[in-house]
Amino acid sequence: MPQYQITDPSTGETLANYASATDAEVANAIAATAAAYQGTVAAERASRAQKIARVAELHLERADELAAIIAQEMGKPIDQSRGEVEFSASIYTYYAEEAVAHLADEEIPNEGGGRAFVRRVGLGVILGIMPWNFPYYQVARFAAPNLILGNTILLKHAEQCPRSAEAIAQIYRDAGFGDSLVNLRATHEQIEDVIADPRVQGVSLTGSERAGAAVAEIAGRHLKKVVLELGGSDVFLVLDTSDLDATVAMAVEARIENSGQACNGSKRIVVLDRYYDEFAEKFVAAMRAVTSGPATETGINIGPLSSTRAAELLGAQVARAVEQGAVLELGTAEPNGAFFAPTVLSGVTSDMDAYTQELFGPAAVLYRVADDAAAIQLANSSPYGLGSVVICEDLDRAVAIGDQLEVGMVFMNGVGLDGPHLPFGGVKRSGFGRELGRYALEEFANKKLFVFAE
């Protein structure tokens, strides 16, 4: 049974324990969100959008408090924690301003005569199983489109994020959503019962492959729609650049975002042979210069990983890679508590475990390739297919290469290009479905057809 607990990864100190929900509390939460769904028709979208706008305002009004919570829960440096709160607010603002227009009735030409249109409305209660690495952002991109659509939400947050989950639920209550979003500290066993309940119409999970497979299997048995945003081992392809220093800086930024704990972080740095030696030297030097410290310290690049266990797992992966013949260009396989030094591996081959694994932390793998074809082959050899970065000044060539990548997202000549209006999601073992933008409004919508006799 999961233990909802706050252990500060910067210090290792356990600060609070929270009781898991009782079976009666689970039943009450389902009943409350099911009751809140009644009567949420299309005509009420504008009212819900106004409430979402208030959610955005409350995030900004409480930004310092919210940032301090997740810095303590999962170790995100305080500057970045505040940045996450602000980006989450921008997501709510986007949906408050744009969702009603996106959900306008869609007229369909009707050869049989008479008017026909599709209206997108809610399905009912949607269960959201959220991860620890972006405690506010992940909830924002799931909850905002679904609430405006008319769905109601059961929020099952990560076991190490009970305080941020409570803070989010309080914001929704203060914005006037009542029981349209209910925080639920459910156990794994209880989650199976929640998914099976006929009032629950779908599940959105962001997390590990293992969790995604387990939830999808349960949901499949009960014929429930699922959106899965799982792991990633994104490539950063260096194919054509006149500014290698800027390219190195982007690669480092893409690798150390959130202390390397981002599903769409660039974990495999793939460089054409003619750039490789100079790039590798500069990349290793830049990673060596990355600053770290406790999450409460300002101005640092990375903090601790989310837990000592996370650091130990990453250390074991690095140690195994070296044991199998990889070269440790920088760093160590030995964490210091939850802290893990910036690490760079090279010489990883397809027969090594690290070739197909996701390294969740500030550890990058450098690959040298001869040409575009080899770069594409290496990129697509991963079991994951979330995102990618293509550095190539010939844009036609860049698009042609991106077209051949088995991923859900291709970012051209830049990092950090995501936005509330841009769809996020992947293929292969990175999951399925899309979040953000108008595409998120399609996932848990009843696309109801209206046809009129001529």
C-alpha positions in Angstrom: 0.0 0.0 0.0 1.5 3.4 -0.9 2.6 5.7 1.8 1.9 9.4 1.1 4.9 11.0 2.6 7.0 14.1 2.2 10.7 13.5 2.4 12.8 16.5 1.5 15.4 15.1 -1.1 17.7 18.0 -0.3 18.1 16.9 3.3 16.7 13.3 3.5 14.4 14.4 6.3 10.9 13.0 6.4 8.6 16.0 7.1 5.1 14.6 7.0 3.1 11.5 6.6 -0.4 11.4 5.2 -3.0 8.6 5.6 -4.1 6.9 2.4 -7.8 7.1 1.7 -10.2 4.7 3.3 -12.6 2.7 1.1 -15.4 4.9 2.3 -13.5 8.1 1.3 -12.9 6.6 -2.1 -16.6 5.8 -2.5 -17.5 9.4 -1.4 -15.1 10.9 -3.8 -16.5 9.0 -6.7 -20.0 9.9 -5.7 -19.2 13.6 -5.3 -17.5 14.0 -8.7 -20.3 12.0 -10.3 -22.9 14.3 -8.8 -20.9 17.4 -9.8 -21.0 16.2 -13.5 -24.8 16.3 -13.7 -26.1 19.0 -16.0 -22.7 20.1 -17.3 -23.8 20.9 -20.8 -22.2 22.9 -23.6 -24.0 26.1 -22.7 -22.1 26.3 -19.4 -18.6 26.3 -21.0 -18.2 30.1 -20.7 -18.9 29.9 -17.0 -16.4 27.1 -16.5 -13.9 29.1 -18.6 -14.3 32.0 -16.2 -13.5 29.7 -13.3 -10.4 28.4 -15.1 -9.3 32.0 -15.5 -9.6 32.4 -11.7 -7.5 29.2 -11.2 -4.8 30.9 -13.3 -5.0 34.0 -11.1 -4.8 32.0 -7.9 -1.7 30.2 -9.1 0.0 33.5 -9.6 -1.3 34.9 -6.3 0.0 31.9 -4.4 3.2 31.4 -6.5 5.7 31.7 -3.6 3.7 29.2 -1.5 3.2 26.7 -4.3 6.9 26.9 -5.4 8.1 26.2 -1.8 5.9 23.2 -1.6 7.3 21.3 -4.6 10.9 22.4 -3.8 10.4 20.5 -0.6 8.4 17.6 -2.0 10.5 16.6 -5.0 13.6 18.9 -4.9 13.0 21.2 -7.8 15.2 24.3 -7.4 13.1 27.2 -6.1 13.5 29.4 -9.2 12.4 26.6 -11.4 9.5 25.7 -9.1 8.2 29.2 -9.4 8.6 28.9 -13.2 6.5 25.8 -13.2 3.7 27.6 -11.3 3.8 30.5 -13.8 3.8 28.1 -16.8 0.9 26.3 -15.3 -1.0 29.6 -15.0 -0.4 30.3 -18.7 -2.0 26.9 -19.5 -5.1 27.8 -17.5 -5.2 31.2 -19.2 -4.9 29.7 -22.6 -7.9 27.4 -22.1 -9.9 30.1 -20.4 -9.5 32.3 -23.5 -9.5 29.8 -26.3 -11.3 26.6 -25.3 -14.9 27.8 -25.9 -14.0 28.8 -29.5 -12.3 25.5 -30.0 -15.4 23.6 -28.9 -17.8 25.4 -31.2 -20.2 23.1 -33.0 -18.7 21.6 -36.1 -21.0 21.8 -39.1 -20.9 18.8 -41.4 -22.1 18.9 -45.0 -25.0 16.4 -45.2 -25.7 14.8 -48.6 -29.0 13.4 -47.3 -30.3 17.0 -46.8 -30.9 18.9 -43.6 -28.4 20.3 -41.2 -25.8 18.1 -39.4 -23.3 19.1 -36.7 -21.1 17.6 -34.1 -21.1 19.0 -30.6 -18.3 18.1 -28.2 -19.5 17.6 -24.6 -18.1 15.8 -21.5 -18.2 12.1 -20.7 -18.4 12.2 -16.9 -15.8 11.5 -14.3 -12.2 11.2 -15.4 -9.4 9.8 -13.2 -6.1 11.6 -13.4 -3.0 9.8 -12.2 -0.3 12.3 -12.0 3.5 12.1 -11.5 5.9 13.9 -9.1 8.3 15.5 -11.6 6.0 18.4 -12.6 3.4 18.5 -9.9 1.4 21.6 -11.1 2.1 21.5 -14.8 1.0 18.0 -15.4 -2.3 18.6 -13.5 -2.9 21.9 -15.4 -2.6 20.3 -18.9 -4.9 17.5 -17.8 -7.5 19.3 -15.7 -8.1 22.6 -17.6 -9.4 21.2 -20.9 -11.4 18.5 -19.2 -13.2 20.8 -16.8 -14.1 23.3 -19.5 -15.4 20.4 -21.6 -17.6 19.5 -18.7 -15.9 16.5 -17.2 -15.2 16.2 -13.5 -12.0 15.0 -12.1 -10.6 12.6 -9.5 -7.0 13.6 -8.9 -4.7 10.8 -7.7 -1.4 12.5 -7.3 2.1 10.9 -6.7 2.6 9.5 -3.2 5.4 12.1 -2.6 3.2 15.1 -3.6 0.4 15.1 -1.1 0.8 18.8 -0.1 0.9 20.1 -3.7 -2.2 18.0 -4.5 -4.0 19.5 -1.6 -3.0 23.0 -2.7 -4.3 22.4 -6.2 -7.6 21.0 -4.9 -8.0 24.1 -2.7 -7.4 26.4 -5.6 -10.1 24.7 -7.6 -12.5 25.0 -4.6 -11.6 28.7 -4.2 -12.2 29.2 -7.9 -15.8 27.9 -7.6 -15.5 24.4 -8.9 -16.8 22.7 -5.8 -16.6 18.9 -6.2 -15.7 19.1 -9.9 -12.1 18.2 -8.8 -11.5 16.0 -5.8 -8.1 15.1 -4.5 -7.9 11.3 -3.6 -5.0 9.7 -1.8 -5.9 6.3 -3.1 -3.9 3.1 -2.9 -2.9 1.0 -6.0 -5.6 -1.5 -5.0 -8.3 1.1 -4.7 -7.3 2.6 -8.1 -8.4 -0.6 -9.7 -11.8 -0.3 -8.1 -12.0 3.4 -9.2 -11.4 2.5 -12.8 -13.9 -0.3 -12.7 -16.7 2.0 -11.4 -19.2 2.7 -14.1 -19.4 6.4 -13.3 -15.7 6.8 -14.2 -15.4 7.2 -17.9 -11.7 7.5 -18.6 -8.2 7.6 -17.2 -5.3 9.9 -17.9 -1.9 8.8 -16.6 1.5 10.4 -16.8 4.2 8.1 -15.4 6.2 5.0 -15.9 5.7 2.4 -18.6 5.0 -0.2 -15.9 2.3 2.0 -14.3 0.9 2.8 -17.8 0.7 -0.8 -18.8 -1.1 -1.8 -15.6 -3.6 1.0 -15.8 -4.3 0.4 -19.5 -4.9 -3.3 -18.8 -7.4 -2.5 -16.1 -9.1 0.2 -18.2 -9.2 -2.2 -21.2 -11.1 -4.8 -19.2 -13.7 -2.2 -18.3 -13.8 -0.5 -21.8 -12.6 2.8 -20.5 -10.7 5.4 -22.7 -7.1 6.0 -21.6 -4.5 8.7 -22.4 -0.9 7.7 -21.5 2.1 10.0 -21.3 5.0 7.7 -20.4 8.8 7.7 -20.6 11.1 9.1 -23.3 14.7 8.9 -24.4 14.6 11.8 -26.8 17.4 12.5 -29.3 19.2 15.7 -29.9 20.5 15.5 -33.5 23.4 17.7 -34.4 23.5 17.7 -38.2 24.3 21.2 -39.5 25.3 24.2 -37.4 27.4 27.3 -37.9 27.4 28.0 -34.1 28.6 25.0 -32.2 28.8 26.9 -28.9 25.1 27.8 -29.1 24.3 24.2 -30.0 26.2 22.9 -27.0 24.3 25.3 -24.7 21.0 24.1 -26.1 22.0 20.4 -25.6 23.0 21.0 -22.0 19.7 22.9 -21.4 17.7 20.1 -22.9 19.5 17.5 -20.8 19.4 19.2 -17.3 15.9 20.6 -17.4 14.2 19.6 -14.0 17.6 18.1 -12.9 17.3 15.7 -15.9 13.9 14.4 -14.7 11.8 15.3 -17.7 10.3 12.7 -19.9 11.0 14.8 -23.0 14.5 15.7 -21.9 17.2 15.1 -24.6 19.0 12.0 -23.2 20.7 10.9 -26.3 23.0 13.4 -28.0 23.6 12.3 -31.6 26.3 14.2 -33.5 27.6 13.9 -37.1 31.2 12.8 -37.3 32.5 16.2 -38.6 31.3 18.0 -35.5 31.7 15.2 -32.9 35.1 15.8 -31.4 34.7 19.5 -30.9 31.1 19.1 -29.7 32.0 16.4 -27.2 34.8 18.4 -25.7 32.6 21.5 -25.3 29.6 19.5 -24.1 31.6 17.7 -21.4 33.1 21.1 -20.3 29.6 22.7 -20.2 28.2 19.8 -18.2 31.1 20.0 -15.8 30.2 23.7 -15.2 26.6 22.9 -14.2 25.9 24.1 -10.7 23.9 22.2 -8.1 22.6 22.7 -4.6 19.7 22.3 -2.2 16.3 23.1 -3.8 16.0 26.2 -1.6 19.1 27.8 -3.2 18.6 30.3 -5.9 20.6 30.6 -9.1 21.5 26.9 -9.4 21.1 24.7 -12.5 20.0 21.5 -10.8 18.9 20.3 -7.4 18.7 16.8 -6.0 16.8 14.0 -7.7 13.4 13.4 -6.4 14.6 10.8 -3.8 17.7 8.8 -2.8 16.0 5.8 -4.5 15.9 7.7 -7.8 19.6 8.6 -7.5 20.5 5.0 -6.7 18.6 3.7 -9.7 20.4 6.1 -12.0 23.7 5.2 -10.4 23.1 1.6 -11.1 22.3 2.3 -14.7 25.5 4.3 -15.2 27.6 1.6 -13.4 26.1 -1.1 -15.6 26.9 0.9 -18.7 30.5 1.2 -17.7 30.7 -2.4 -16.7 29.5 -3.3 -20.2 32.1 -1.2 -21.9 30.8 2.4 -22.1 33.2 5.3 -21.4 32.5 7.6 -18.4 33.5 11.0 -19.9 32.3 12.9 -16.8 30.6 12.2 -13.5 30.2 9.1 -11.4 27.9 6.2 -10.7 27.9 7.0 -7.0 25.2 9.5 -5.9 25.5 11.6 -2.8 22.1 11.0 -1.1 19.6 12.3 -3.6 22.2 14.4 -5.4 23.7 13.1 -8.7 26.5 14.8 -10.4 26.2 15.8 -14.1 27.3 12.7 -16.0 28.3 12.0 -19.7 28.7 8.6 -21.2 30.1 7.7 -24.7 30.8 4.4 -26.4 27.3 3.0 -25.7 26.5 0.3 -28.2 23.3 -1.6 -29.0 24.2 -4.6 -26.9 24.3 -2.5 -23.7 21.4 -2.0 -21.4 21.8 1.8 -21.5 21.2 1.8 -25.3 17.4 1.2 -24.8 17.0 2.6 -21.2 15.7 5.9 -20.1 18.2 7.7 -17.9 16.1 9.9 -15.6 18.6 12.4 -14.2 21.4 14.6 -15.3 23.1 11.9 -17.4 23.6 12.1 -21.1 24.9 9.6 -23.7 27.0 10.9 -26.7 26.8 9.1 -30.0 28.9 9.7 -33.1 27.2 9.0 -36.5 28.5 9.1 -40.1 25.5 10.6 -41.9 21.8 11.5 -41.7 20.7 7.9 -42.4 22.7 6.7 -39.5 21.3 9.4 -37.2 17.8 8.5 -38.2 18.4 4.8 -37.6 19.9 5.4 -34.2 17.1 7.7 -33.2 14.4 5.2 -34.2 16.2 2.3 -32.5 14.8 3.4 -29.2 11.6 1.8 -27.8 10.4 5.3 -27.0 9.0 7.9 -29.3 8.2 11.0 -27.4 10.1 14.0 -28.8 13.3 15.1 -30.6 15.4 18.1 -31.4 16.9 18.5 -34.8 19.7 21.0 -35.2 20.0 21.7 -38.9 20.2 25.1 -40.7 18.9 23.7 -43.9 15.2 23.7 -43.0 14.1 21.5 -45.9 16.6 18.9 -44.8 15.6 19.3 -41.2 11.9 18.7 -42.0 12.8 15.7 -44.2 14.7 14.2 -41.3 12.0 15.0 -38.8 9.5 13.4 -41.1 11.4 10.1 -40.7 11.6 10.2 -36.9 9.3 7.9 -35.0 8.3 10.5 -32.5 5.3 12.6 -31.5 7.2 15.9 -31.5 10.0 17.4 -33.5 11.6 20.7 -32.3 13.7 22.5 -34.9 16.8 24.4 -34.0 15.7 25.2 -30.5 14.8 23.8 -27.1 12.0 24.8 -24.7 9.7 25.5 -27.6 6.6 23.9 -26.0 3.6 26.1 -25.2 0.0 25.8 -24.0 -1.3 25.8 -27.5 1.0 23.1 -28.8 0.0 19.4 -28.6 2.2 17.2 -26.4 2.5 13.4 -26.7 4.3 10.5 -28.2 4.2 7.1 -29.9 5.6 3.6 -29.3 6.3 3.0 -25.6 6.0 6.7 -24.8 2.2 6.2 -24.8 -0.7 7.6 -26.8 -3.1 10.5 -26.8 -2.3 14.2 -26.7 -2.3 16.9 -24.1 -2.3 20.7 -24.5 -3.7 22.8 -27.4 -7.1 22.0 -28.9 -6.1 18.4 -29.2 -6.5 17.8 -25.5 -10.1 18.8 -25.8 -10.7 15.8 -28.1 -9.4 13.1 -25.8 -12.3 12.7 -23.3 -15.1 14.3 -25.4 -18.3 12.8 -26.5 -18.5 13.9 -30.1 -22.2 14.0 -30.3 -23.8 14.1 -33.7 -27.0 16.1 -34.3 -28.8 15.5 -37.6 -32.0 17.3 -38.7 -34.5 16.1 -41.2 -34.7 18.2 -44.3 
